[in-house]
Amino acid sequence: MDLDDTPEQAAHRTKVRAWLEEHKSEAPVLQGPGALTDEDEIIAARRAWQGKLAEAGLAGVTWPKEYGGQGLGPIEQVICNQEIARARVPGILDAIGVGMLGPTLIAHGTEEQKGRYLGAMLHGDEVWCQLFSEPAAGSDLAAVQARARQQDDGSWRLTGQKVWTTNAQFSAYGLLLARTDIDAHKHKGLTMFLVPMDAPGVTVRGLRQISGEAEFNEVFFDDVALDADAVVGGVGNGWGTALTTLMFERVTIGLGGEGLGFNSARFAQAIAADPHASRDPEVRRQLGEIAADLLAVRFTGYRTLTELQRGQIPGPEAGLAKVTIVNGAIHAGELIADVQGPDALGEDSEWAYMISFLPGLKSAGGTEEILRNTIGERVLGLPPEPRLDKGIPFSELRAKEAAKA
Ligand SMILES: Cc1cc2nc3c(=O)[nH]c(=O)nc-3n(C[C@H](O)[C@H](O)[C@H](O)COP(=O)(O)OP(=O)(O)OC[C@H]3O[C@@H](n4cnc5c(N)ncnc54)[C@H](O)[C@@H]3O)c2cc1C
């Protein structure tokens, strides 16, 4: 199956390719000669480029037309991503907002929230961040401890800490999961909030990674006042709202792999450029293994796309695409580093960022172990992991866990 299998989709690809051909000279240069170096300039240029992509209908393709999207299917979105990668221009800056948080607002937000926030998000005027993970709540996300307490006038006061918050340093808003009822079971006492990042009491501190960038942050909330209408999806429904975001997160990473350049033809080109490596049987064997995995994941991805296109929700097997694509790209990065030597990590290398960023992608959007557990339990029907927290109020959990340890 090819993505261009209907005349409409082929026409869509032609239109997208023509627009990119005409406008790619306006895209910010992020790598190689003439690349922007100042972080503020990079962000400003990427926001402006996102605005142009949105105007041209290349961002938020699956969003309903009434919120500025194209009302098209996920296949048309993947076609856009593939063409953006082919044109070698950056995609949108706010992939988290447009890919995950916007769809969550569309599914659970009020009409006022959708009208106020979605347009500015899509055009890059207001960037968003995902305030879910905490120092003691990553894989076990339902363990979040950030507390929001409702006031007599219906407003809220928020206190707590989040971590690994990508893009918080330039975000206007965040979608935050907080505990609002400590006497309820841990999945039930949660509520999702929309938080202005410039509110008094919000502090953002950058965390620098091995790749040199400081893309994510710790964020502290010190008695932050939130309006009553900051709740998204209803009080106590935070877990269900969060699951929508997580579903879009896995699909975004799993299906976005080719858009990120994790493509076996590209890996093969880099290796073929070295005459010794291209004849080496072991290098060829490893490249074949990577290509087979990535091809298998592409077809699994097409099945997921077909489900999404028909309005179905992808099952837990979508996590398999994420695990396979990230591992395939890590394996390819290691092979390229073996072939090219230290040059692969040099400043001008197109591989340096991928090689140093990918290990982090193993954790983002669900770690490999957690996704394998989910696939084992929910796809293969293996016995579930032992649970210590079933039916116990959150306020009693720590004492129970300590007693059993
Ligand atoms: C690049 C990147 C960007 C991110 N961006 C964001 C963001 O914008 N917003 C946000 O909220 N979060 C973000 N995160 C955080 C991400 O969601 C968490 O890293 C992830 O959920 C794992 O949580 P943790 O890091 O706390 O690891 P932990 O949950 O502490 O896990 C540590 C290790 O133990 C293993 N483990 C844990 N529980 C089990 C189990 N039951 N069975 C088997 N193994 C287990 C894990 O697989 C892992 O190897 C980002 C992370 C990365 C790497």
PDBQT file of the ligand as one rigid body, heavy atoms in Angstrom, charges set to zero:
ROOT
HETATM    1  C1  LIG A 501      12.991  14.124  25.148  1.00  0.00    +0.000 C 
HETATM    2  C2  LIG A 501      11.956  14.116  26.246  1.00  0.00    +0.000 A 
HETATM    3  C3  LIG A 501      10.953  15.070  26.241  1.00  0.00    +0.000 A 
HETATM    4  C4  LIG A 501       9.974  15.041  27.246  1.00  0.00    +0.000 A 
HETATM    5  N1  LIG A 501       9.010  16.037  27.232  1.00  0.00    +0.000 NA
HETATM    6  C5  LIG A 501       8.069  16.030  28.205  1.00  0.00    +0.000 A 
HETATM    7  C6  LIG A 501       7.089  17.084  28.253  1.00  0.00    +0.000 A 
HETATM    8  O1  LIG A 501       7.076  18.019  27.420  1.00  0.00    +0.000 OA
HETATM    9  N2  LIG A 501       6.162  17.068  29.221  1.00  0.00    +0.000 N 
HETATM   10  C7  LIG A 501       6.108  16.060  30.164  1.00  0.00    +0.000 A 
HETATM   11  O2  LIG A 501       5.215  16.088  30.999  1.00  0.00    +0.000 OA
HETATM   12  N3  LIG A 501       7.055  15.070  30.186  1.00  0.00    +0.000 NA
HETATM   13  C8  LIG A 501       8.024  15.039  29.225  1.00  0.00    +0.000 A 
HETATM   14  N4  LIG A 501       8.992  14.048  29.221  1.00  0.00    +0.000 N 
HETATM   15  C9  LIG A 501       9.005  13.064  30.310  1.00  0.00    +0.000 C 
HETATM   16  C10 LIG A 501       8.601  11.666  29.889  1.00  0.00    +0.000 C 
HETATM   17  O3  LIG A 501       7.210  11.585  29.718  1.00  0.00    +0.000 OA
HETATM   18  C11 LIG A 501       9.120  10.722  30.998  1.00  0.00    +0.000 C 
HETATM   19  O4  LIG A 501      10.540  10.690  30.863  1.00  0.00    +0.000 OA
HETATM   20  C12 LIG A 501       8.577   9.338  30.883  1.00  0.00    +0.000 C 
HETATM   21  O5  LIG A 501       7.197   9.315  31.174  1.00  0.00    +0.000 OA
HETATM   22  C13 LIG A 501       9.307   8.379  31.847  1.00  0.00    +0.000 C 
HETATM   23  O6  LIG A 501       9.266   8.865  33.141  1.00  0.00    +0.000 OA
HETATM   24  P1  LIG A 501      10.584   9.054  34.032  1.00  0.00    +0.000 P 
HETATM   25  O7  LIG A 501      11.606   9.755  33.194  1.00  0.00    +0.000 OA
HETATM   26  O8  LIG A 501      10.164   9.662  35.308  1.00  0.00    +0.000 OA
HETATM   27  O9  LIG A 501      11.143   7.585  34.257  1.00  0.00    +0.000 OA
HETATM   28  P2  LIG A 501      10.650   6.547  35.376  1.00  0.00    +0.000 P 
HETATM   29  O10 LIG A 501       9.176   6.409  35.289  1.00  0.00    +0.000 OA
HETATM   30  O11 LIG A 501      11.238   6.932  36.686  1.00  0.00    +0.000 OA
HETATM   31  O12 LIG A 501      11.322   5.220  34.870  1.00  0.00    +0.000 OA
HETATM   32  C14 LIG A 501      12.717   4.951  35.058  1.00  0.00    +0.000 C 
HETATM   33  C15 LIG A 501      13.011   3.598  34.418  1.00  0.00    +0.000 C 
HETATM   34  O13 LIG A 501      12.247   2.561  35.108  1.00  0.00    +0.000 OA
HETATM   35  C16 LIG A 501      11.463   1.842  34.178  1.00  0.00    +0.000 C 
HETATM   36  N5  LIG A 501      10.160   1.490  34.769  1.00  0.00    +0.000 N 
HETATM   37  C17 LIG A 501       9.339   2.298  35.492  1.00  0.00    +0.000 A 
HETATM   38  N6  LIG A 501       8.213   1.640  35.850  1.00  0.00    +0.000 NA
HETATM   39  C18 LIG A 501       8.324   0.392  35.331  1.00  0.00    +0.000 A 
HETATM   40  C19 LIG A 501       7.485  -0.778  35.349  1.00  0.00    +0.000 A 
HETATM   41  N7  LIG A 501       6.282  -0.767  35.955  1.00  0.00    +0.000 N 
HETATM   42  N8  LIG A 501       7.924  -1.880  34.696  1.00  0.00    +0.000 NA
HETATM   43  C20 LIG A 501       9.132  -1.913  34.066  1.00  0.00    +0.000 A 
HETATM   44  N9  LIG A 501       9.982  -0.840  34.022  1.00  0.00    +0.000 NA
HETATM   45  C21 LIG A 501       9.580   0.282  34.637  1.00  0.00    +0.000 A 
HETATM   46  C22 LIG A 501      11.257   2.800  33.009  1.00  0.00    +0.000 C 
HETATM   47  O14 LIG A 501      10.974   2.116  31.796  1.00  0.00    +0.000 OA
HETATM   48  C23 LIG A 501      12.601   3.533  32.959  1.00  0.00    +0.000 C 
HETATM   49  O15 LIG A 501      13.550   2.778  32.255  1.00  0.00    +0.000 OA
HETATM   50  C24 LIG A 501       9.994  14.051  28.260  1.00  0.00    +0.000 A 
HETATM   51  C25 LIG A 501      11.022  13.104  28.267  1.00  0.00    +0.000 A 
HETATM   52  C26 LIG A 501      11.998  13.127  27.296  1.00  0.00    +0.000 A 
HETATM   53  C27 LIG A 501      13.092  12.115  27.376  1.00  0.00    +0.000 C 
ENDROOT
TORSDOF 0
